[in-house]
Amino acid sequence: MKKVTFGGKRPTNAGTPEASIDNWVLTQSPERPREQMKRFTIDVPVSLHKRVKSQCAMQNLVMADVIRELLEKRFPAPVEQAGASGEGAVVNTTNRKHDSTTANKHDAAESRG
């Protein structure tokens, strides 16, 4: 039986799919743990629901994501700042205090419009 040989160098491991997969895994940063979700049920007028749903559909958006974004903008998380020594954290709640006059103005504006 005749022996058949192929010329050239043998391919290195760098070009194999397994090597590129290994490199990809090594370069990925670990995912941050996702915060646990909590269901938030609200009642809205049918007309508002239709407007939100149709706009989201036209823009290829997910309604829940849009509403989450609106809630995050309206109720931002407190800003944490490191203390002078770098230990502990100071939570800035300046913008988070409830002001009844502002809330009443907001409620009155909503009831008018």
Secondary structure, DSSP 4 states (H G I P E B T S, - for coil): -------SPPPPGGGSHHHHHHHHHHHSPPPPPPPPP--------HHHHHHHHHHHHHTT--HHHHHHHHHHHHSPPPEEEE-TTS-SEEEE-GGGS--HHHHHHHHHHHHH-
